[in-house]
């Protein structure tokens, strides 16, 4: 708006100066009487011409429209519309399946073993396994041919320098073999007497020694009592 007001004012001032110079030139060339009339007429005509001159530029000057960021509401409204987008609705979460309930056990409660009930005794296997049978046969050979004691047979079956049977197989053989341990002690005592000429007391010591025949004291007594019988 300030630029539009300044342009016509400069035009009016320019025209006024031009009129004044023209009047001076006319007055200098005319007579005093004519100059007075001319000056009066020019003085009366000057405001009119100035007014017309001032009106001419106002009508002929092109209007200039200055656009500022504030004068364009359409752009700002479009930017506002673009930025203020309606929020999209998030999809509703799917309903989680309800946890399945574990089916109750159909086993009866009384199927658990009774803690107070004694376990049934294991039925002995008459034949035994092949390992047990081998241990049994080997034990009977040691008893009948070498007249060994019960503990002597067991040690020979499990010894790493002997038969190398397991303790279970050796015990199976001792429990199921048929042997007369008193007779074995007597037979071993007669061997010591006849072959080594040992006294009865030395024979007793040899029969019961842990480094000897390993008979029980009762079996050794039986052998000594029947040594000369």
Secondary structure, DSSP 8 states (H G I E B T S, - for coil): -HHHHHHHHHHHHHHHHHHHHHHHHHHHHS-HHHHHHHHHHHHHHHHHHHHHHHHHHHHHS-------GGG-HHHHHHHHHHHS----------------------S-GGGS--TTS--------SS--HHHHHHHHHHHHHHHHH---HHHHHHHHH-TTTT---HHHHHHHHHH----HHHHHHHHHHHHHHHH---HHHHHHHHH-TTTT---HHHHHHHHHTTT-
